[in-house]
């Protein structure tokens, strides 16, 4: 093991110690109290890849081919999202929330859909759950301002924050797929059950989907994807906090192993 690898592992273990000792770092303390149960060591946390890539490609990829032109851009997608009336959500929204972040992100975070504050501001993940998401990302040296892009399965708020309907996620799918193809993120972090089930084309509960990496296929892209609980769920359910932290640790380890950090 070379010195740089030793430094990465040592730094990460120090990070884990900070979290467990101070309540997921000081910026997490108010939102997510620390669970006093001992965490697994980095060596005990195993990243499992899909056992049958060909079979999982059909299950995980979602839409295989999303034709885009050389003139396609994030700005064009955002403009088309703003003009879109392809489902009922277009008639009830205040603003669309196409997505925001950096080009060629290290991590693309994909959630369910805008809430009330997102609908008011036209930005993804800016409410209370969004503020927690920013702290979660910061805890593993990620940020929408420097190395992430944040988006949602649907770009308009479902009334009363209900789950998006299948016809609504289908109507929005080409926007998200084009964003993924243009951005080419190194990793995808999926927040919440609806987003995970939609992207992976499955009805499995989130408890079975999280905690391990899967390969996400779209056109000629193959992107490591990991699922975790939505920040809104962490604000409501204490028992989801430690698993979510374990998912973040897995993501950070995977990034460090890839050398893309």
C-alpha positions in Angstrom: 0.0 0.0 0.0 1.5 3.4 -1.1 1.7 6.4 1.3 -1.1 8.3 -0.5 -3.5 5.3 0.0 -2.5 5.1 3.6 -3.2 8.8 4.0 -6.7 8.5 2.4 -7.7 5.6 4.6 -6.3 7.3 7.8 -8.1 10.5 6.9 -11.4 8.7 6.3 -11.1 6.8 9.6 -10.5 10.1 11.3 -13.6 11.5 9.6 -15.7 8.5 10.8 -14.4 9.1 14.3 -15.4 12.7 14.2 -18.9 11.8 13.2 -19.4 9.1 15.8 -17.8 11.2 18.5 -19.5 14.5 18.0 -22.9 13.6 16.5 -22.2 13.4 12.8 -19.9 16.4 13.1 -21.0 19.7 14.6 -23.1 20.8 11.5 -25.1 17.6 11.8 -25.7 17.7 15.5 -29.0 19.7 15.5 -30.5 17.7 12.6 -29.3 14.2 13.3 -28.4 13.2 16.9 -25.6 10.6 17.1 -26.6 7.0 17.6 -24.4 5.6 20.4 -24.2 2.1 18.9 -20.7 1.3 17.6 -20.2 1.6 13.8 -18.5 -1.0 11.7 -14.9 -0.4 10.8 -14.0 0.6 7.2 -12.7 -3.0 6.7 -16.1 -4.5 7.7 -18.1 -2.3 5.3 -18.1 -4.2 2.0 -19.1 -2.7 -1.3 -20.9 -5.4 -3.3 -21.2 -5.1 -7.1 -24.1 -6.6 -9.1 -23.5 -10.3 -9.5 -25.1 -10.5 -13.0 -24.4 -7.3 -14.9 -26.3 -8.4 -18.1 -29.4 -9.3 -16.1 -29.2 -6.1 -14.0 -28.7 -4.0 -17.1 -32.2 -4.7 -18.1 -33.5 -4.0 -14.6 -31.4 -1.0 -13.6 -30.9 1.1 -16.8 -34.4 2.6 -17.0 -34.5 4.1 -20.5 -31.7 2.6 -22.6 -31.6 5.1 -25.5 -32.3 8.8 -25.0 -31.4 10.4 -28.4 -29.8 13.8 -27.9 -28.3 16.2 -30.4 -25.0 17.9 -30.3 -26.8 21.1 -29.7 -28.4 19.7 -26.5 -27.4 21.5 -23.3 -28.5 21.9 -19.6 -29.8 25.4 -20.5 -32.0 23.9 -23.3 -33.3 21.2 -21.0 -34.1 23.8 -18.3 -36.0 25.9 -20.9 -38.0 22.9 -22.1 -38.8 21.9 -18.5 -40.1 25.4 -17.9 -42.4 25.1 -21.0 -43.4 21.6 -20.3 -47.1 20.7 -19.8 -46.8 17.0 -20.6 -48.5 15.9 -17.3 -50.9 17.4 -14.7 -48.1 18.7 -12.6 -47.5 21.5 -15.2 -50.8 23.1 -14.3 -50.4 23.2 -10.5 -46.7 24.3 -10.1 -45.4 27.7 -9.3 -41.9 27.1 -10.7 -40.1 24.2 -12.1 -36.9 22.9 -10.5 -34.8 21.5 -13.4 -31.6 21.0 -11.3 -28.4 22.8 -10.3 -24.8 22.1 -9.7 -21.5 21.8 -11.6 -20.7 20.4 -15.0 -19.0 17.0 -15.1 -19.9 16.3 -11.4 -18.2 13.8 -9.3 -21.6 12.8 -7.8 -25.1 13.4 -9.2 -27.8 13.4 -6.5 -31.2 12.4 -7.6 -34.3 12.8 -5.4 -38.0 12.5 -5.8 -39.4 15.9 -6.6 -39.7 19.5 -5.5 -41.5 20.4 -2.3 -43.1 23.6 -1.3 -40.0 25.7 -0.9 -38.5 24.2 -4.0 -41.6 25.1 -5.9 -41.4 28.7 -4.6 -37.7 29.1 -5.4 -37.4 27.0 -8.6 -34.4 25.1 -7.1 -34.0 21.5 -6.0 -33.4 20.6 -2.3 -33.6 24.0 -0.7 -36.1 23.3 2.1 -35.3 21.8 5.5 -34.6 18.4 3.9 -32.4 20.1 1.3 -30.4 21.9 4.0 -29.8 18.5 5.7 -28.7 17.1 2.3 -26.1 19.8 2.0 -24.8 18.9 5.4 -24.7 15.2 4.5 -22.8 15.9 1.4 -20.4 18.2 3.2 -19.7 15.5 5.7 -18.0 13.5 2.9 -16.4 16.5 1.1 -19.1 16.9 -1.5 -21.1 20.1 -2.4 -23.5 21.2 -5.1 -21.2 24.2 -5.5 -18.0 22.4 -6.3 -18.4 18.7 -7.3 -22.1 17.7 -7.4 -25.3 18.2 -9.4 -28.7 18.0 -7.8 -31.8 16.9 -9.6 -35.1 15.1 -9.2 -37.2 12.4 -10.9 -39.9 15.0 -11.6 -39.2 18.7 -12.1 -42.5 20.0 -10.8 -44.0 19.7 -7.3 -46.7 17.1 -6.8 -49.7 18.7 -5.0 -49.5 18.4 -1.2 -46.1 16.6 -1.7 -47.8 13.4 -2.7 -45.8 10.7 -4.5 -45.3 11.3 -8.2 -47.6 9.1 -10.3 -46.1 6.7 -12.9 -47.4 8.9 -15.8 -45.7 11.9 -14.2 -42.3 10.2 -13.8 -42.6 8.9 -17.4 -43.3 12.4 -18.7 -40.2 13.7 -17.0 -37.9 10.8 -17.7 -36.3 12.1 -20.8 -35.3 15.4 -19.1 -33.4 13.5 -16.4 -31.9 11.0 -18.8 -30.5 13.8 -21.0 -29.1 15.5 -18.0 -27.3 12.3 -17.0 -25.9 11.9 -20.5 -24.7 15.5 -20.7 -23.2 15.5 -17.2 -21.6 12.1 -17.2 -21.4 11.9 -13.4 -18.8 9.6 -11.9 -21.3 8.4 -9.3 -25.0 8.6 -8.6 -26.5 9.0 -5.1 -30.2 8.3 -5.1 -32.2 9.8 -2.2 -35.4 8.0 -1.3 -37.7 5.1 -2.3 -39.6 6.8 -5.2 -36.4 7.9 -7.0 -34.7 4.5 -6.4 -37.6 2.4 -7.6 -38.1 4.7 -10.7 -34.5 4.7 -11.7 -33.9 1.0 -11.1 -37.3 -0.1 -12.5 -38.1 -2.2 -9.4 -40.7 -2.4 -6.6 -38.2 -3.6 -4.0 -38.3 -1.6 -0.7 -35.6 0.9 -0.1 -34.3 -1.2 2.8 -33.2 -3.9 0.2 -31.9 -1.4 -2.3 -29.6 0.7 -0.1 -26.3 -0.4 1.4 -24.6 -1.6 -1.8 -23.6 -0.3 -5.2 -25.4 -1.2 -8.4 -24.3 -0.4 -12.0 -26.7 2.1 -13.7 -26.7 1.8 -17.5 -27.9 4.6 -19.8 -27.0 4.6 -23.5 -23.2 4.0 -23.4 -22.8 5.0 -19.8 -22.2 2.7 -16.9 -22.3 4.6 -13.6 -21.9 3.2 -10.0 -25.1 4.0 -8.1 -26.0 3.9 -4.5 -29.3 4.4 -2.8 -29.9 5.9 0.6 -32.8 7.3 2.6 -34.3 10.7 1.7 -33.2 13.5 4.0 -36.9 14.1 4.8 -37.1 10.6 6.1 -34.1 11.2 8.3 -35.9 14.2 9.9 -38.8 12.0 10.8 -37.3 8.6 11.7 -34.4 8.2 14.1 -33.7 4.6 13.0 -32.8 5.6 9.5 -29.9 7.9 10.5 -27.2 5.3 11.1 -27.9 3.4 7.8 -27.8 6.7 5.9 -24.4 7.4 7.4 -23.2 4.0 6.4 -24.3 4.7 2.9 -22.4 7.9 2.8 -19.3 6.1 4.1 -19.6 3.6 1.3 -19.9 6.3 -1.3 -16.8 8.1 0.1 -14.8 4.9 0.1 -15.8 4.1 -3.4 -14.8 7.6 -4.6 -11.5 7.3 -2.9 -10.8 3.9 -4.4 -11.6 5.2 -7.8 -9.0 8.0 -7.6 -11.6 10.5 -8.9 -11.7 12.6 -5.7 
